[in-house]
Amino acid sequence: MGSTNQLTALEAFLQGCPTIKYIPPSSPEYAAARKPWNGARLDNPLAVVQPQSPSDVAALVKHAKLNSLPFTIRSGGHNLEGRCVAQDALLIDMRALTGVTIASDRKSATVQGGILQDEVANKLWEHGLATPTGAIPTVGYVGWSTYGGYGPFSSHWGLGVDQILGATVVNPNGDIVKADEALLEGIRGAGGVFGVIIDLTIKVYPLTSLLAGPILFNPTDIVKTCVEFNAAYEKLLDSEGIPPQLTIQQICFNGPTGRAFGALFLWSGTDIEEGKRWSEKIAGLGPLLVNLVAPTTIPEWFAANGAIVPSNIAGSGFSHNARRITSPLAEAIGRNLVQMPSDRGAMLSIHQLRGPSAGPQNHASVFATREPHYMLELLGYVTSGDQEVSRQWAFSTAEEIKRADPEILLPTAYVSVYNSAIQAKSATEALDKTYGPKAAVLKDLKAKFDPEGVFSLTVPALK
Ligand SMILES: Cc1cc2nc3c(=O)[nH]c(=O)nc-3n(C[C@H](O)[C@H](O)[C@H](O)COP(=O)(O)OP(=O)(O)OC[C@H]3O[C@@H](n4cnc5c(N)ncnc54)[C@H](O)[C@@H]3O)c2cc1C
């Protein structure tokens, strides 16, 4: 069926589903509704639909299957390649589904499929609870957690993927089903490959205080600072260890006063005085410019982080997983930070995986990279001007990192940040790179739960 016929069939179907909000290409709302975080993705969907309930989602999937209509799912729109939108495919935008229900034992909560990270965390905070999230408020919670979910609570409570206890899904037949253990294994690591996630039931933890903020170092000699900080940090890990309540995320970004290099500090323990002592210790690992770590709240913390990352950008990201940040690796990173374009869209971020998710798990998942490591994000974006310059910077940094200390890199990369379009020659190569030994399990689960490939425009792509 051509796009005009598909649109006509969609409009006829929507007559019977008045609750689904319809945004066709002719609508003044279409341009904003189609736009993913990465503005480099120029694809125009057939139309955007915004279901208001699980049964709306089920009806849409039934219609799509019956009419062989390809579709994408979108929550926060923050896939780095903009893959929540595809040319001429229907875009199912889940953002109306944002409910949070806390279990009476206060050990779990059920969150709906279109909710953003700050919406989950702010609601839990009202109830003296928390769950792992990333730091950027506008990222979709389901998209973040089901593909891995690195963030500043992971040393304490684990990755997002390891919080998932249950899920409700609209399957390829358009039925609303509770995920069984086999389907949950796939959802934990490969998100929306098998169906639309209506809700996730996740672990939650008591949290009523928070100590967080950036520790910035003098950026004048960024190579030296990067090498010295990382050497001192590794030494601290090896000598006295770092408490699980503390997570450090290294960052380099272009702030209002120029290039900033440092560590985002987050302490999710109850002993705030102990957290303050740790902030001073981390601040002592490099030539300190300013230590802005202070008691805060989850809503304030999210609002402050949201101001760092621009919402209107274009470009490409690249990624590596490294066992350690060795001196040759830190030197290569530092040298490339000197060359980093000055646009606010260019950034480096390094997450560390240690703690409960770095090792075997009680719950099965297709998330593959379980040994302790650092996940390097090289973000080659611009807010204006030539995105190619920034993209090229991130790409050449990724290549130089590969040459600097090849033995220290892990064979796998993180699916949410790995640039499958540029770094892999085929979907199979990308799948092997991002799922390693779990790629075969993922393919078997896909054959079992979506044998006809109704969900074809997914992250990751299986073909
Ligand atoms: C600024 C920024 C900061 C980031 N920070 C981190 C970080 O700290 N840690 C980290 O691990 N990652 C991080 N990421 C990566 C991010 O977690 C992933 O790109 C994530 O998949 C984005 O989810 P989304 O809902 O916002 O994106 P979308 O583009 O809306 O969704 C991405 C894909 O997820 C699937 N999906 C989303 N919702 C559903 C659903 N309800 N049902 C079925 N499938 C669904 C779809 O396949 C969709 O194409 C960041 C990305 C950006 C741009």
The ligand as an SDF file (V2000), in Angstrom:
LIG
                    3D

 53 58  0  0  0  0  0  0  0  0999 V2000
   20.8950   13.8720   26.3620 C   0  0  0  0  0  0  0  0  0  0  0  0
   20.9630   12.3860   26.5420 C   0  0  0  0  0  0  0  0  0  0  0  0
   21.3760   11.8580   27.7540 C   0  0  0  0  0  0  0  0  0  0  0  0
   21.4430   10.4760   27.9320 C   0  0  0  0  0  0  0  0  0  0  0  0
   21.8830    9.9840   29.1320 N   0  0  0  0  0  0  0  0  0  0  0  0
   21.9880    8.6530   29.3090 C   0  0  0  0  0  0  0  0  0  0  0  0
   22.4820    8.1220   30.5310 C   0  0  0  0  0  0  0  0  0  0  0  0
   22.8480    8.8530   31.4550 O   0  0  0  0  0  0  0  0  0  0  0  0
   22.5530    6.7820   30.6630 N   0  0  0  0  0  0  0  0  0  0  0  0
   22.1580    5.9350   29.6560 C   0  0  0  0  0  0  0  0  0  0  0  0
   22.2250    4.7170   29.8450 O   0  0  0  0  0  0  0  0  0  0  0  0
   21.6910    6.4130   28.4860 N   0  0  0  0  0  0  0  0  0  0  0  0
   21.6060    7.7420   28.2890 C   0  0  0  0  0  0  0  0  0  0  0  0
   21.1440    8.2310   27.0970 N   0  0  0  0  0  0  0  0  0  0  0  0
   20.6810    7.2840   26.0670 C   0  0  0  0  0  0  0  0  0  0  0  0
   19.1800    7.0410   26.2750 C   0  0  0  0  0  0  0  0  0  0  0  0
   18.9750    6.3550   27.4910 O   0  0  0  0  0  0  0  0  0  0  0  0
   18.6140    6.1790   25.1340 C   0  0  0  0  0  0  0  0  0  0  0  0
   18.8290    6.8190   23.9100 O   0  0  0  0  0  0  0  0  0  0  0  0
   17.1290    5.9030   25.3440 C   0  0  0  0  0  0  0  0  0  0  0  0
   16.7290    4.7970   24.5580 O   0  0  0  0  0  0  0  0  0  0  0  0
   16.2700    7.1030   25.0510 C   0  0  0  0  0  0  0  0  0  0  0  0
   14.9370    6.8210   25.3900 O   0  0  0  0  0  0  0  0  0  0  0  0
   13.7990    7.8270   24.8910 P   0  0  0  0  0  0  0  0  0  0  0  0
   12.4920    7.2500   25.2610 O   0  0  0  0  0  0  0  0  0  0  0  0
   14.1100    9.2000   25.3280 O   0  0  0  0  0  0  0  0  0  0  0  0
   14.0320    7.7920   23.3370 O   0  0  0  0  0  0  0  0  0  0  0  0
   13.1080    7.4140   22.1030 P   0  0  0  0  0  0  0  0  0  0  0  0
   13.9100    7.8740   20.9400 O   0  0  0  0  0  0  0  0  0  0  0  0
   11.7380    7.9270   22.2760 O   0  0  0  0  0  0  0  0  0  0  0  0
   13.0720    5.8520   22.1870 O   0  0  0  0  0  0  0  0  0  0  0  0
   14.1670    5.0760   21.7970 C   0  0  0  0  0  0  0  0  0  0  0  0
   13.6610    3.7130   21.4060 C   0  0  0  0  0  0  0  0  0  0  0  0
   13.2420    3.0330   22.5760 O   0  0  0  0  0  0  0  0  0  0  0  0
   12.1260    2.2250   22.2810 C   0  0  0  0  0  0  0  0  0  0  0  0
   11.0300    2.6130   23.1590 N   0  0  0  0  0  0  0  0  0  0  0  0
   10.9160    3.7370   23.9030 C   0  0  0  0  0  0  0  0  0  0  0  0
    9.7870    3.6780   24.6360 N   0  0  0  0  0  0  0  0  0  0  0  0
    9.1920    2.5070   24.3460 C   0  0  0  0  0  0  0  0  0  0  0  0
    7.9910    1.8650   24.7820 C   0  0  0  0  0  0  0  0  0  0  0  0
    7.1870    2.4220   25.6870 N   0  0  0  0  0  0  0  0  0  0  0  0
    7.6970    0.6490   24.2560 N   0  0  0  0  0  0  0  0  0  0  0  0
    8.5040    0.0640   23.3520 C   0  0  0  0  0  0  0  0  0  0  0  0
    9.6420    0.6330   22.8980 N   0  0  0  0  0  0  0  0  0  0  0  0
    9.9820    1.8340   23.3970 C   0  0  0  0  0  0  0  0  0  0  0  0
   11.7950    2.4140   20.8250 C   0  0  0  0  0  0  0  0  0  0  0  0
   12.4380    1.4080   20.0550 O   0  0  0  0  0  0  0  0  0  0  0  0
   12.4290    3.7430   20.5230 C   0  0  0  0  0  0  0  0  0  0  0  0
   12.7900    3.8850   19.1640 O   0  0  0  0  0  0  0  0  0  0  0  0
   21.0590    9.6010   26.8820 C   0  0  0  0  0  0  0  0  0  0  0  0
   20.6490   10.1460   25.6580 C   0  0  0  0  0  0  0  0  0  0  0  0
   20.6030   11.5190   25.4870 C   0  0  0  0  0  0  0  0  0  0  0  0
   20.1910   12.0750   24.1730 C   0  0  0  0  0  0  0  0  0  0  0  0
  1  2  1  0
  2  3  1  0
  2 52  2  0
  3  4  2  0
  4  5  1  0
  4 50  1  0
  5  6  2  0
  6  7  1  0
  6 13  1  0
  7  8  2  0
  7  9  1  0
  9 10  1  0
 10 11  2  0
 10 12  1  0
 12 13  2  0
 13 14  1  0
 14 15  1  0
 14 50  1  0
 15 16  1  0
 16 17  1  0
 16 18  1  0
 18 19  1  0
 18 20  1  0
 20 21  1  0
 20 22  1  0
 22 23  1  0
 23 24  1  0
 24 25  2  0
 24 26  1  0
 24 27  1  0
 27 28  1  0
 28 29  2  0
 28 30  1  0
 28 31  1  0
 31 32  1  0
 32 33  1  0
 33 34  1  0
 33 48  1  0
 34 35  1  0
 35 36  1  0
 35 46  1  0
 36 37  1  0
 36 45  1  0
 37 38  2  0
 38 39  1  0
 39 40  1  0
 39 45  2  0
 40 41  1  0
 40 42  2  0
 42 43  1  0
 43 44  2  0
 44 45  1  0
 46 47  1  0
 46 48  1  0
 48 49  1  0
 50 51  2  0
 51 52  1  0
 52 53  1  0
M  END
$$$$
